[in-house]
Amino acid sequence: MALFFIVVETMGLALMWLAWSGPVAALGAALTGFGYALVYPGFGVEAVSEASEEARGVAMAAYTACLDVALGVSGPVLGLVASVSGLPVVFLVSAVAVLCSAIVALLILRQKAARPA
């Protein structure tokens, strides 16, 4: 599930990067939000499923803390990108970052496929 919605989110960010009109940018924002809204819980399920029953709360807290750190760091970094290269480049950099998470999703899928049934 996460891999599919990573692609949706990336397409939305790419549309915002290339937006030639307001409606195109709005469509990009909608796709980005829709994709993100389902990537986060998709990866969260994987984070929790690998933890023992007693440690699931800790696993979810660690997963959420990592997201909080990423959001806290990305704001200033993307602000610097915008000040140097312009606002559209922020969406390109974000799309590349999100697309990199597809590697994580593919590794999870590969790991699950390798497990004995």
C-alpha positions as CSV (number, residue, x, y, z in Angstrom):
1,M,0.0,0.0,0.0
2,A,2.7,2.5,1.0
3,L,4.6,2.0,-2.3
4,F,1.6,2.9,-4.4
5,F,0.8,6.0,-2.4
6,I,4.5,7.1,-2.5
7,V,4.0,7.2,-6.3
8,V,0.8,9.2,-5.9
9,E,2.5,11.7,-3.5
10,T,5.5,12.0,-5.8
11,M,3.3,12.7,-8.8
12,G,1.5,15.4,-6.8
13,L,4.8,17.1,-5.8
14,A,6.0,16.9,-9.4
15,L,2.7,18.5,-10.6
16,M,3.3,21.4,-8.1
17,W,6.9,21.8,-9.3
18,L,5.7,22.0,-12.9
19,A,2.4,23.7,-12.3
20,W,1.5,26.1,-15.1
21,S,-1.8,27.2,-13.6
22,G,-3.6,27.4,-10.2
23,P,-5.8,24.4,-10.9
24,V,-2.8,22.2,-11.8
25,A,-1.1,23.2,-8.5
26,A,-4.3,22.5,-6.6
27,L,-4.5,19.0,-8.2
28,G,-0.9,18.5,-7.3
29,A,-1.6,19.5,-3.7
30,A,-4.6,17.2,-3.5
31,L,-2.5,14.2,-4.8
32,T,0.3,15.0,-2.4
33,G,-2.0,15.2,0.6
34,F,-3.9,12.0,-0.5
35,G,-0.7,10.1,-1.0
36,Y,0.9,11.3,2.3
37,A,-2.3,10.5,4.2
38,L,-1.9,6.9,3.3
39,V,1.9,6.5,3.2
40,Y,2.3,7.5,6.9
41,P,-0.1,4.8,8.2
42,G,1.2,2.2,5.7
43,F,4.8,2.6,7.0
44,G,3.4,2.8,10.6
45,V,1.8,-0.6,10.3
46,E,5.1,-2.1,9.2
47,A,6.9,-0.4,12.1
48,V,4.5,-1.8,14.6
49,S,4.2,-5.3,13.0
50,E,7.8,-6.0,13.6
51,A,7.7,-5.2,17.3
52,S,6.6,-7.6,20.0
53,E,3.1,-7.0,21.4
54,E,4.6,-5.4,24.6
55,A,6.8,-3.0,22.5
56,R,4.2,-1.9,19.9
57,G,3.5,1.4,21.7
58,V,7.2,2.2,21.9
59,A,7.6,1.3,18.2
60,M,4.8,3.6,17.2
61,A,6.2,6.4,19.4
62,A,9.7,6.0,17.8
63,Y,8.1,6.0,14.3
64,T,6.2,9.2,15.1
65,A,9.2,10.8,16.7
66,C,11.3,10.2,13.6
67,L,8.6,11.8,11.5
68,D,8.5,14.8,13.9
69,V,12.3,15.2,13.6
70,A,12.1,14.9,9.8
71,L,9.4,17.6,9.6
72,G,11.4,19.8,12.0
73,V,14.5,19.6,9.9
74,S,12.9,19.7,6.5
75,G,11.2,23.1,7.0
76,P,14.4,25.1,7.5
77,V,16.3,23.1,4.9
78,L,13.5,23.6,2.3
79,G,13.4,27.3,3.3
80,L,17.0,27.6,2.4
81,V,16.4,25.8,-0.9
82,A,13.6,28.2,-1.7
83,S,15.7,31.2,-0.9
84,V,18.6,30.0,-3.1
85,S,16.7,28.4,-6.0
86,G,13.1,29.5,-5.8
87,L,9.9,28.1,-4.5
88,P,9.2,25.6,-7.4
89,V,12.5,23.7,-6.6
90,V,11.2,23.0,-3.1
91,F,8.6,20.7,-4.7
92,L,11.2,19.0,-6.9
93,V,13.5,18.4,-3.9
94,S,10.5,17.1,-1.9
95,A,9.5,14.8,-4.7
96,V,13.0,13.3,-4.9
97,A,13.0,12.8,-1.1
98,V,9.6,11.1,-1.1
99,L,10.6,8.9,-4.1
100,C,13.6,7.8,-2.0
101,S,11.2,6.3,0.5
102,A,10.1,3.9,-2.3
103,I,13.5,2.2,-1.7
104,V,12.4,1.5,1.9
105,A,9.0,0.2,0.7
106,L,10.7,-2.1,-1.8
107,L,13.1,-3.4,0.8
108,I,10.1,-4.2,3.1
109,L,8.3,-6.0,0.3
110,R,11.4,-8.0,-0.6
111,Q,11.9,-8.9,3.1
112,K,8.3,-10.1,3.4
113,A,8.6,-12.1,0.2
114,A,11.7,-13.9,1.5
115,R,10.1,-15.0,4.7
116,P,8.9,-18.6,4.8
117,A,5.1,-19.0,4.7
